[in-house]
């Protein structure tokens, strides 16, 4: 729409007599507010008002838990400082994370770090040239990583970047820090292009209190809306299927995993042809690039149902509502569930308020 601005033209009449006095117009000062520098992956104000000119780091973090600690991945470290966390399915229907850092350094260790998967390139290519931190992988997967836009940072070939904290046991004892990676790995000094759009105004959607995603017996998770913190809090079933024990998903520093946004992205998953482990588990391949599917966006206690569309590597995934409009996220952290199409998803709507009818006595 083109708006035409109208101005008022004043014509002064001439006079043979000059004015007796000339009064100077009062001086005015125009103040222009400096735009707030926003972190590209969260839409929140950058620490210190400056976006760090550095690539994103994507760290592969384990999530396997089936027994008492410390012989398991949980509790993980550093996820509460990530801008984005992707959760993907690997062999055996267990899940792993790709924790993405850009605007903030994690103040301590991140981990436990585990090996690469084929799906990582599908998930992370939209970040441009992220520093992809992992510990090894099978040869076909490493070939896919090396042929992609991801910068391969294999801690197996960079032993000086890894730490093995006491009280942890292999394979759950490999950790690193964001500062060590950014300091040691040469990469273009540019921030990634935003992959989401943000708005403080929540779009219309269904009011929900909980979403249950049942990946497997080891990754049976619940997202619950918490109005006090303005975040979705993460829980998981730590018991058996017959006797569920739903507990908060607590990190090593005592913070519960949470996010302002949760995206459930239904993705087609195939298995094989590669064998990933000694038990014969086949590679789980989540097909994202040049694909599309259903999407469920959780923000501000609402669920917006829509679709996702991904183009080639290097382009962001687009999330649209039923009317074809871009779905804006709430400024803050986003958790992306790369969820298998057809897997169970149980949504608990907010119960409508009860009404009481009072009848006046006659």
C-alpha positions as YAML, in Angstrom:
chain: A
units: angstrom
residues:
- id: 1
  name: UNK
  ca: [0.00, 0.00, 0.00]
- id: 2
  name: UNK
  ca: [1.37, 3.43, -0.97]
- id: 3
  name: UNK
  ca: [0.55, 6.25, 1.39]
- id: 4
  name: UNK
  ca: [0.63, 9.84, -0.01]
- id: 5
  name: UNK
  ca: [1.71, 12.49, 2.50]
- id: 6
  name: UNK
  ca: [0.07, 15.93, 2.16]
- id: 7
  name: UNK
  ca: [1.91, 19.10, 3.14]
- id: 8
  name: UNK
  ca: [0.56, 22.58, 3.80]
- id: 9
  name: UNK
  ca: [2.26, 25.30, 1.71]
- id: 10
  name: UNK
  ca: [2.18, 28.77, 3.30]
- id: 11
  name: UNK
  ca: [2.75, 31.82, 1.00]
- id: 12
  name: UNK
  ca: [3.96, 34.99, 2.75]
- id: 13
  name: UNK
  ca: [2.69, 38.40, 1.49]
- id: 14
  name: UNK
  ca: [5.41, 40.92, 0.62]
- id: 15
  name: UNK
  ca: [5.84, 44.13, 2.64]
- id: 16
  name: UNK
  ca: [7.67, 47.36, 1.91]
- id: 17
  name: UNK
  ca: [8.57, 47.79, 5.56]
- id: 18
  name: UNK
  ca: [11.03, 45.34, 7.17]
- id: 19
  name: UNK
  ca: [10.01, 43.86, 10.51]
- id: 20
  name: UNK
  ca: [10.98, 45.82, 13.56]
- id: 21
  name: UNK
  ca: [12.51, 42.80, 15.29]
- id: 22
  name: UNK
  ca: [13.55, 39.26, 14.40]
- id: 23
  name: UNK
  ca: [12.89, 36.48, 16.90]
- id: 24
  name: UNK
  ca: [14.98, 33.30, 16.56]
- id: 25
  name: UNK
  ca: [13.04, 30.04, 16.57]
- id: 26
  name: UNK
  ca: [13.63, 27.90, 19.67]
- id: 27
  name: UNK
  ca: [16.22, 25.19, 19.18]
- id: 28
  name: UNK
  ca: [15.06, 21.60, 19.22]
- id: 29
  name: UNK
  ca: [16.97, 18.39, 19.85]
- id: 30
  name: UNK
  ca: [15.92, 15.14, 18.22]
- id: 31
  name: UNK
  ca: [16.90, 11.97, 20.06]
- id: 32
  name: UNK
  ca: [16.90, 8.73, 18.11]
- id: 33
  name: UNK
  ca: [16.76, 5.57, 20.21]
- id: 34
  name: UNK
  ca: [19.42, 3.07, 19.34]
- id: 35
  name: UNK
  ca: [17.96, -0.20, 18.13]
- id: 36
  name: UNK
  ca: [18.41, -3.06, 20.58]
- id: 37
  name: UNK
  ca: [20.83, -5.72, 19.35]
- id: 38
  name: UNK
  ca: [18.99, -9.05, 19.39]
- id: 39
  name: UNK
  ca: [20.53, -12.51, 19.51]
- id: 40
  name: UNK
  ca: [19.86, -14.10, 16.10]
- id: 41
  name: UNK
  ca: [18.66, -17.46, 17.42]
- id: 42
  name: UNK
  ca: [16.53, -16.30, 20.37]
- id: 43
  name: UNK
  ca: [15.27, -12.82, 19.53]
- id: 44
  name: UNK
  ca: [16.33, -11.62, 23.01]
- id: 45
  name: UNK
  ca: [18.65, -8.68, 23.80]
- id: 46
  name: UNK
  ca: [22.30, -9.60, 23.27]
- id: 47
  name: UNK
  ca: [24.49, -9.68, 26.40]
- id: 48
  name: UNK
  ca: [26.21, -6.32, 26.72]
- id: 49
  name: UNK
  ca: [24.21, -4.99, 23.79]
- id: 50
  name: UNK
  ca: [26.43, -6.62, 21.17]
- id: 51
  name: UNK
  ca: [25.81, -9.78, 19.16]
- id: 52
  name: UNK
  ca: [29.00, -11.88, 19.20]
- id: 53
  name: UNK
  ca: [30.42, -12.20, 15.69]
- id: 54
  name: UNK
  ca: [31.02, -15.93, 15.78]
- id: 55
  name: UNK
  ca: [29.34, -19.03, 14.34]
- id: 56
  name: UNK
  ca: [26.94, -21.18, 16.28]
- id: 57
  name: UNK
  ca: [28.25, -24.24, 18.11]
- id: 58
  name: UNK
  ca: [26.13, -27.41, 17.92]
- id: 59
  name: UNK
  ca: [27.14, -30.01, 20.51]
- id: 60
  name: UNK
  ca: [25.86, -33.59, 20.40]
- id: 61
  name: UNK
  ca: [24.70, -34.46, 23.93]
- id: 62
  name: UNK
  ca: [23.55, -37.89, 25.06]
- id: 63
  name: UNK
  ca: [20.16, -38.55, 26.64]
- id: 64
  name: UNK
  ca: [20.25, -42.27, 27.38]
- id: 65
  name: UNK
  ca: [19.06, -43.18, 30.85]
- id: 66
  name: UNK
  ca: [18.10, -46.65, 31.97]
- id: 67
  name: UNK
  ca: [19.49, -47.32, 35.38]
- id: 68
  name: UNK
  ca: [20.94, -45.59, 38.42]
- id: 69
  name: UNK
  ca: [23.58, -42.87, 38.02]
- id: 70
  name: UNK
  ca: [26.42, -42.43, 37.24]
- id: 71
  name: UNK
  ca: [26.22, -45.14, 34.55]
- id: 72
  name: UNK
  ca: [23.97, -43.00, 32.36]
- id: 73
  name: UNK
  ca: [23.88, -39.68, 30.49]
- id: 74
  name: UNK
  ca: [21.58, -37.83, 32.87]
- id: 75
  name: UNK
  ca: [21.95, -35.36, 34.45]
- id: 76
  name: UNK
  ca: [23.46, -33.47, 31.52]
- id: 77
  name: UNK
  ca: [25.36, -30.20, 31.79]
- id: 78
  name: UNK
  ca: [25.12, -26.87, 29.98]
- id: 79
  name: UNK
  ca: [21.78, -27.23, 28.18]
- id: 80
  name: UNK
  ca: [20.28, -24.31, 30.12]
- id: 81
  name: UNK
  ca: [22.66, -21.93, 28.31]
- id: 82
  name: UNK
  ca: [21.84, -23.13, 24.79]
- id: 83
  name: UNK
  ca: [19.88, -20.91, 22.40]
- id: 84
  name: UNK
  ca: [18.24, -23.92, 20.73]
- id: 85
  name: UNK
  ca: [18.10, -27.61, 21.59]
- id: 86
  name: UNK
  ca: [17.23, -30.13, 18.87]
- id: 87
  name: UNK
  ca: [16.13, -33.61, 19.95]
- id: 88
  name: UNK
  ca: [16.52, -36.43, 17.44]
- id: 89
  name: UNK
  ca: [15.83, -40.14, 17.41]
- id: 90
  name: UNK
  ca: [18.76, -42.51, 17.05]
- id: 91
  name: UNK
  ca: [18.94, -46.30, 16.93]
- id: 92
  name: UNK
  ca: [16.77, -48.17, 19.42]
- id: 93
  name: UNK
  ca: [14.31, -45.25, 19.56]
- id: 94
  name: UNK
  ca: [16.43, -43.48, 22.17]
- id: 95
  name: UNK
  ca: [17.14, -39.78, 21.69]
- id: 96
  name: UNK
  ca: [20.11, -37.42, 21.61]
- id: 97
  name: UNK
  ca: [20.38, -33.66, 21.62]
- id: 98
  name: UNK
  ca: [22.14, -31.07, 19.52]
- id: 99
  name: UNK
  ca: [22.58, -28.11, 21.87]
- id: 100
  name: UNK
  ca: [23.18, -24.90, 19.91]
- id: 101
  name: UNK
  ca: [25.09, -22.00, 21.46]
- id: 102
  name: UNK
  ca: [25.78, -18.60, 19.91]
- id: 103
  name: UNK
  ca: [24.99, -15.55, 22.04]
- id: 104
  name: UNK
  ca: [26.17, -16.83, 25.40]
- id: 105
  name: UNK
  ca: [29.07, -18.88, 26.67]
- id: 106
  name: UNK
  ca: [28.08, -21.78, 28.89]
- id: 107
  name: UNK
  ca: [29.95, -20.95, 32.11]
- id: 108
  name: UNK
  ca: [30.99, -24.55, 32.75]
- id: 109
  name: UNK
  ca: [31.15, -27.93, 31.03]
- id: 110
  name: UNK
  ca: [28.70, -29.15, 28.37]
- id: 111
  name: UNK
  ca: [28.02, -32.85, 27.95]
- id: 112
  name: UNK
  ca: [28.25, -35.76, 27.89]
- id: 113
  name: UNK
  ca: [29.26, -35.42, 24.24]
- id: 114
  name: UNK
  ca: [28.55, -38.39, 21.97]
- id: 115
  name: UNK
  ca: [28.93, -39.43, 18.33]
- id: 116
  name: UNK
  ca: [27.52, -37.99, 15.12]
- id: 117
  name: UNK
  ca: [24.47, -39.24, 13.21]
- id: 118
  name: UNK
  ca: [23.17, -38.85, 9.65]
- id: 119
  name: UNK
  ca: [20.25, -36.75, 10.89]
- id: 120
  name: UNK
  ca: [22.62, -34.10, 12.32]
- id: 121
  name: UNK
  ca: [23.32, -32.69, 8.85]
- id: 122
  name: UNK
  ca: [19.57, -32.62, 8.12]
- id: 123
  name: UNK
  ca: [18.85, -30.71, 11.35]
- id: 124
  name: UNK
  ca: [21.78, -28.32, 11.54]
- id: 125
  name: UNK
  ca: [22.43, -27.25, 7.95]
- id: 126
  name: UNK
  ca: [19.99, -24.34, 8.34]
- id: 127
  name: UNK
  ca: [22.51, -22.75, 10.74]
- id: 128
  name: UNK
  ca: [24.94, -22.15, 7.88]
- id: 129
  name: UNK
  ca: [28.40, -23.26, 9.02]
- id: 130
  name: UNK
  ca: [28.01, -24.26, 12.67]
- id: 131
  name: UNK
  ca: [30.90, -25.79, 14.59]
- id: 132
  name: UNK
  ca: [29.64, -29.35, 14.98]
- id: 133
  name: UNK
  ca: [31.07, -30.88, 18.16]
- id: 134
  name: UNK
  ca: [30.85, -34.65, 18.61]
- id: 135
  name: UNK
  ca: [32.96, -37.72, 19.42]
- id: 136
  name: UNK
  ca: [33.49, -39.83, 16.32]
- id: 137
  name: UNK
  ca: [30.89, -41.76, 14.39]
- id: 138
  name: UNK
  ca: [30.71, -44.55, 11.84]
- id: 139
  name: UNK
  ca: [32.65, -43.87, 8.64]
- id: 140
  name: UNK
  ca: [29.64, -43.34, 6.33]
- id: 141
  name: UNK
  ca: [28.21, -40.73, 8.72]
- id: 142
  name: UNK
  ca: [31.54, -38.92, 9.04]
- id: 143
  name: UNK
  ca: [31.75, -38.77, 5.24]
- id: 144
  name: UNK
  ca: [28.30, -37.13, 5.15]
- id: 145
  name: UNK
  ca: [29.37, -34.59, 7.80]
- id: 146
  name: UNK
  ca: [32.60, -33.77, 5.95]
- id: 147
  name: UNK
  ca: [30.68, -33.20, 2.72]
- id: 148
  name: UNK
  ca: [28.22, -30.81, 4.41]
- id: 149
  name: UNK
  ca: [28.37, -27.17, 5.48]
- id: 150
  name: UNK
  ca: [28.99, -28.21, 9.08]
- id: 151
  name: UNK
  ca: [32.48, -27.59, 10.47]
- id: 152
  name: UNK
  ca: [33.55, -31.00, 11.76]
- id: 153
  name: UNK
  ca: [34.92, -30.71, 15.33]
- id: 154
  name: UNK
  ca: [35.55, -34.31, 16.39]
- id: 155
  name: UNK
  ca: [36.79, -34.39, 19.98]
- id: 156
  name: UNK
  ca: [38.37, -37.73, 19.15]
- id: 157
  name: UNK
  ca: [40.86, -35.85, 16.97]
- id: 158
  name: UNK
  ca: [41.00, -32.79, 19.27]
- id: 159
  name: UNK
  ca: [41.80, -34.40, 22.65]
- id: 160
  name: UNK
  ca: [43.00, -31.09, 24.04]
- id: 161
  name: UNK
  ca: [39.43, -29.77, 23.91]
- id: 162
  name: UNK
  ca: [37.83, -32.51, 25.99]
- id: 163
  name: UNK
  ca: [37.51, -32.93, 29.74]
- id: 164
  name: UNK
  ca: [36.73, -36.08, 31.68]
- id: 165
  name: UNK
  ca: [35.19, -34.98, 34.99]
- id: 166
  name: UNK
  ca: [35.45, -37.23, 38.06]
- id: 167
  name: UNK
  ca: [32.44, -39.38, 38.88]
- id: 168
  name: UNK
  ca: [31.60, -39.99, 35.22]
- id: 169
  name: UNK
  ca: [32.26, -43.20, 33.35]
- id: 170
  name: UNK
  ca: [32.71, -44.00, 29.66]
- id: 171
  name: UNK
  ca: [30.98, -43.46, 27.36]
- id: 172
  name: UNK
  ca: [29.31, -40.72, 29.42]
- id: 173
  name: UNK
  ca: [32.45, -38.88, 30.52]
- id: 174
  name: UNK
  ca: [33.42, -36.66, 27.56]
- id: 175
  name: UNK
  ca: [32.74, -32.97, 28.10]
- id: 176
  name: UNK
  ca: [33.97, -29.68, 26.70]
- id: 177
  name: UNK
  ca: [33.27, -25.94, 26.97]
- id: 178
  name: UNK
  ca: [31.93, -23.40, 24.50]
- id: 179
  name: UNK
  ca: [34.86, -21.08, 25.22]
- id: 180
  name: UNK
  ca: [37.40, -23.81, 24.37]
- id: 181
  name: UNK
  ca: [35.68, -24.51, 21.04]
- id: 182
  name: UNK
  ca: [35.35, -20.87, 19.96]
- id: 183
  name: UNK
  ca: [38.95, -20.17, 20.96]
- id: 184
  name: UNK
  ca: [40.52, -23.18, 19.26]
- id: 185
  name: UNK
  ca: [38.57, -23.63, 16.03]
- id: 186
  name: UNK
  ca: [39.18, -21.22, 13.16]
- id: 187
  name: UNK
  ca: [35.89, -20.20, 11.53]
- id: 188
  name: UNK
  ca: [34.37, -17.16, 9.84]
- id: 189
  name: UNK
  ca: [33.78, -14.41, 12.43]
- id: 190
  name: UNK
  ca: [30.12, -13.93, 11.55]
- id: 191
  name: UNK
  ca: [26.91, -14.63, 13.42]
- id: 192
  name: UNK
  ca: [24.38, -17.03, 11.87]
- id: 193
  name: UNK
  ca: [21.31, -15.75, 10.05]
- id: 194
  name: UNK
  ca: [18.12, -16.02, 12.18]
- id: 195
  name: UNK
  ca: [16.17, -19.20, 11.46]
- id: 196
  name: UNK
  ca: [12.99, -18.24, 13.38]
- id: 197
  name: UNK
  ca: [10.81, -15.13, 13.51]
- id: 198
  name: UNK
  ca: [9.88, -13.74, 16.91]
- id: 199
  name: UNK
  ca: [7.10, -11.64, 18.37]
- id: 200
  name: UNK
  ca: [5.97, -10.90, 21.90]
- id: 201
  name: UNK
  ca: [2.39, -11.10, 20.65]
- id: 202
  name: UNK
  ca: [1.19, -14.69, 20.83]
- id: 203
  name: UNK
  ca: [-0.79, -15.94, 17.82]
- id: 204
  name: UNK
  ca: [-4.17, -17.59, 18.40]
- id: 205
  name: UNK
  ca: [-4.05, -21.24, 19.35]
- id: 206
  name: UNK
  ca: [-5.49, -23.92, 21.60]
- id: 207
  name: UNK
  ca: [-4.84, -23.46, 25.33]
- id: 208
  name: UNK
  ca: [-3.02, -26.59, 26.52]
- id: 209
  name: UNK
  ca: [-1.40, -27.56, 29.80]
- id: 210
  name: UNK
  ca: [0.69, -30.57, 28.72]
- id: 211
  name: UNK
  ca: [2.01, -32.39, 25.66]
- id: 212
  name: UNK
  ca: [3.23, -35.97, 26.06]
- id: 213
  name: UNK
  ca: [5.72, -37.36, 23.52]
- id: 214
  name: UNK
  ca: [6.40, -41.07, 23.94]
- id: 215
  name: UNK
  ca: [9.62, -41.69, 22.00]
- id: 216
  name: UNK
  ca: [10.49, -44.89, 23.87]
- id: 217
  name: UNK
  ca: [10.82, -46.35, 27.34]
- id: 218
  name: UNK
  ca: [14.02, -44.33, 27.85]
- id: 219
  name: UNK
  ca: [12.69, -41.11, 26.29]
- id: 220
  name: UNK
  ca: [9.10, -40.82, 27.46]
- id: 221
  name: UNK
  ca: [8.73, -37.07, 27.97]
- id: 222
  name: UNK
  ca: [6.21, -34.43, 29.01]
- id: 223
  name: UNK
  ca: [6.16, -30.69, 28.38]
- id: 224
  name: UNK
  ca: [4.05, -28.76, 30.91]
- id: 225
  name: UNK
  ca: [3.20, -25.07, 30.72]
- id: 226
  name: UNK
  ca: [4.25, -23.03, 33.74]
- id: 227
  name: UNK
  ca: [2.68, -19.57, 33.78]
- id: 228
  name: UNK
  ca: [4.88, -18.43, 36.67]
- id: 229
  name: UNK
  ca: [8.12, -18.76, 34.69]
- id: 230
  name: UNK
  ca: [6.51, -18.27, 31.27]
- id: 231
  name: UNK
  ca: [8.15, -21.47, 30.06]
- id: 232
  name: UNK
  ca: [7.39, -25.05, 29.16]
- id: 233
  name: UNK
  ca: [8.97, -27.31, 31.78]
- id: 234
  name: UNK
  ca: [10.31, -30.70, 30.76]
- id: 235
  name: UNK
  ca: [9.55, -33.92, 32.65]
- id: 236
  name: UNK
  ca: [10.14, -37.59, 31.85]
- id: 237
  name: UNK
  ca: [8.85, -40.97, 32.95]
- id: 238
  name: UNK
  ca: [11.52, -42.53, 35.16]
- id: 239
  name: UNK
  ca: [9.44, -45.60, 35.96]
- id: 240
  name: UNK
  ca: [8.04, -48.55, 34.09]
- id: 241
  name: UNK
  ca: [5.14, -48.42, 31.65]
- id: 242
  name: UNK
  ca: [2.87, -50.02, 34.22]
- id: 243
  name: UNK
  ca: [4.01, -47.74, 37.07]
- id: 244
  name: UNK
  ca: [4.91, -44.32, 35.64]
- id: 245
  name: UNK
  ca: [7.02, -42.03, 37.79]
- id: 246
  name: UNK
  ca: [6.98, -38.61, 36.13]
- id: 247
  name: UNK
  ca: [9.89, -36.54, 37.41]
- id: 248
  name: UNK
  ca: [11.37, -33.13, 36.50]
- id: 249
  name: UNK
  ca: [14.18, -33.25, 33.93]
- id: 250
  name: UNK
  ca: [16.88, -31.67, 36.09]
- id: 251
  name: UNK
  ca: [20.37, -30.75, 34.86]
- id: 252
  name: UNK
  ca: [23.61, -31.14, 36.82]
- id: 253
  name: UNK
  ca: [23.41, -27.54, 38.10]
- id: 254
  name: UNK
  ca: [19.93, -28.12, 39.54]
- id: 255
  name: UNK
  ca: [18.06, -26.26, 36.77]
- id: 256
  name: UNK
  ca: [15.08, -27.95, 35.12]
- id: 257
  name: UNK
  ca: [15.12, -28.15, 31.32]
- id: 258
  name: UNK
  ca: [12.70, -25.53, 30.03]
- id: 259
  name: UNK
  ca: [12.00, -23.38, 26.99]
- id: 260
  name: UNK
  ca: [9.81, -20.49, 25.93]
- id: 261
  name: UNK
  ca: [9.00, -22.40, 22.74]
- id: 262
  name: UNK
  ca: [8.64, -26.10, 21.94]
- id: 263
  name: UNK
  ca: [8.30, -27.15, 18.30]
- id: 264
  name: UNK
  ca: [7.04, -30.66, 17.59]
- id: 265
  name: UNK
  ca: [8.09, -31.26, 13.99]
- id: 266
  name: UNK
  ca: [6.61, -34.44, 12.51]
- id: 267
  name: UNK
  ca: [9.30, -35.97, 10.31]
- id: 268
  name: UNK
  ca: [9.46, -39.11, 8.20]
- id: 269
  name: UNK
  ca: [12.11, -41.48, 9.58]
- id: 270
  name: UNK
  ca: [13.65, -44.47, 7.82]
- id: 271
  name: UNK
  ca: [16.13, -47.03, 9.15]
- id: 272
  name: UNK
  ca: [19.38, -48.19, 7.62]
- id: 273
  name: UNK
  ca: [21.24, -49.09, 5.58]
- id: 274
  name: UNK
  ca: [24.07, -48.58, 8.09]
- id: 275
  name: UNK
  ca: [24.49, -50.46, 11.36]
- id: 276
  name: UNK
  ca: [25.25, -48.12, 14.23]
- id: 277
  name: UNK
  ca: [26.17, -50.39, 17.13]
- id: 278
  name: UNK
  ca: [27.23, -53.88, 18.15]
- id: 279
  name: UNK
  ca: [23.60, -54.85, 18.84]
- id: 280
  name: UNK
  ca: [22.75, -54.39, 15.16]
- id: 281
  name: UNK
  ca: [20.85, -51.13, 15.60]
- id: 282
  name: UNK
  ca: [20.21, -49.49, 12.23]
- id: 283
  name: UNK
  ca: [20.85, -45.80, 11.56]
- id: 284
  name: UNK
  ca: [17.71, -43.71, 12.09]
- id: 285
  name: UNK
  ca: [17.46, -41.15, 9.28]
- id: 286
  name: UNK
  ca: [15.13, -38.18, 9.77]
- id: 287
  name: UNK
  ca: [14.35, -36.66, 6.37]
- id: 288
  name: UNK
  ca: [14.12, -32.87, 6.74]
- id: 289
  name: UNK
  ca: [15.85, -31.14, 3.81]
- id: 290
  name: UNK
  ca: [13.54, -30.58, 0.82]
- id: 291
  name: UNK
  ca: [10.62, -31.99, 2.77]
- id: 292
  name: UNK
  ca: [7.54, -30.87, 4.68]
- id: 293
  name: UNK
  ca: [5.05, -32.09, 7.27]
- id: 294
  name: UNK
  ca: [2.85, -31.24, 10.24]
- id: 295
  name: UNK
  ca: [4.09, -28.99, 13.03]
- id: 296
  name: UNK
  ca: [2.84, -28.05, 16.48]
- id: 297
  name: UNK
  ca: [4.19, -24.86, 18.02]
- id: 298
  name: UNK
  ca: [3.92, -24.46, 21.80]
- id: 299
  name: UNK
  ca: [4.29, -20.95, 23.24]
- id: 300
  name: UNK
  ca: [2.59, -18.90, 25.96]
- id: 301
  name: UNK
  ca: [0.47, -21.85, 27.06]
- id: 302
  name: UNK
  ca: [-0.96, -22.34, 23.58]
- id: 303
  name: UNK
  ca: [-0.52, -24.84, 20.77]
- id: 304
  name: UNK
  ca: [-0.62, -23.57, 17.20]
- id: 305
  name: UNK
  ca: [-1.16, -26.34, 14.66]
- id: 306
  name: UNK
  ca: [0.42, -25.83, 11.25]
- id: 307
  name: UNK
  ca: [2.98, -27.13, 8.80]
- id: 308
  name: UNK
  ca: [6.74, -27.01, 8.26]
- id: 309
  name: UNK
  ca: [8.61, -26.77, 4.99]
- id: 310
  name: UNK
  ca: [12.38, -27.14, 4.57]
- id: 311
  name: UNK
  ca: [14.33, -26.30, 1.44]
- id: 312
  name: UNK
  ca: [17.91, -27.19, 0.59]
- id: 313
  name: UNK
  ca: [20.81, -27.00, 3.05]
- id: 314
  name: UNK
  ca: [21.50, -23.47, 4.25]
- id: 315
  name: UNK
  ca: [17.87, -22.32, 4.25]
- id: 316
  name: UNK
  ca: [15.67, -22.13, 7.36]
- id: 317
  name: UNK
  ca: [12.69, -24.34, 8.01]
- id: 318
  name: UNK
  ca: [9.49, -22.33, 7.64]
- id: 319
  name: UNK
  ca: [6.56, -22.86, 10.02]
- id: 320
  name: UNK
  ca: [3.12, -21.75, 8.82]
- id: 321
  name: UNK
  ca: [-0.30, -21.75, 10.45]
- id: 322
  name: UNK
  ca: [-3.50, -23.09, 8.86]
- id: 323
  name: UNK
  ca: [-4.01, -19.77, 7.03]
- id: 324
  name: UNK
  ca: [-0.51, -19.86, 5.55]
- id: 325
  name: UNK
  ca: [0.94, -17.18, 7.83]
- id: 326
  name: UNK
  ca: [4.41, -17.45, 9.39]
- id: 327
  name: UNK
  ca: [4.21, -18.61, 13.02]
- id: 328
  name: UNK
  ca: [6.19, -16.26, 15.25]
- id: 329
  name: UNK
  ca: [7.92, -17.67, 18.31]
- id: 330
  name: UNK
  ca: [8.18, -16.04, 21.71]
- id: 331
  name: UNK
  ca: [11.59, -14.41, 22.27]
- id: 332
  name: UNK
  ca: [13.70, -16.92, 24.18]
- id: 333
  name: UNK
  ca: [14.97, -20.48, 24.02]
- id: 334
  name: UNK
  ca: [13.44, -22.97, 21.58]
- id: 335
  name: UNK
  ca: [13.39, -26.75, 21.88]
- id: 336
  name: UNK
  ca: [12.79, -28.55, 18.55]
- id: 337
  name: UNK
  ca: [11.49, -32.11, 18.75]
- id: 338
  name: UNK
  ca: [12.29, -33.94, 15.49]
- id: 339
  name: UNK
  ca: [9.45, -36.34, 16.16]
- id: 340
  name: UNK
  ca: [8.65, -39.49, 14.14]
- id: 341
  name: UNK
  ca: [5.49, -39.14, 12.05]
- id: 342
  name: UNK
  ca: [2.81, -41.41, 13.47]
- id: 343
  name: UNK
  ca: [4.37, -41.66, 16.94]
- id: 344
  name: UNK
  ca: [1.97, -41.10, 19.85]
- id: 345
  name: UNK
  ca: [1.41, -37.52, 20.96]
- id: 346
  name: UNK
  ca: [-1.12, -36.80, 23.69]
- id: 347
  name: UNK
  ca: [-2.25, -33.20, 24.21]
- id: 348
  name: UNK
  ca: [-3.96, -32.12, 27.42]
- id: 349
  name: UNK
  ca: [-6.17, -29.06, 26.81]
- id: 350
  name: UNK
  ca: [-6.79, -26.52, 29.51]
- id: 351
  name: UNK
  ca: [-10.08, -27.33, 31.19]
- id: 352
  name: UNK
  ca: [-12.71, -24.65, 30.57]
- id: 353
  name: UNK
  ca: [-13.51, -22.54, 33.63]
- id: 354
  name: UNK
  ca: [-16.45, -23.69, 35.68]
- id: 355
  name: UNK
  ca: [-19.40, -21.34, 35.87]
- id: 356
  name: UNK
  ca: [-21.76, -20.92, 38.78]
- id: 357
  name: UNK
  ca: [-25.34, -19.77, 38.20]
- id: 358
  name: UNK
  ca: [-26.96, -17.91, 41.07]
- id: 359
  name: UNK
  ca: [-30.72, -17.67, 41.12]
- id: 360
  name: UNK
  ca: [-32.30, -14.95, 43.21]
- id: 361
  name: UNK
  ca: [-34.85, -16.14, 45.69]
- id: 362
  name: UNK
  ca: [-38.41, -15.15, 44.76]
...
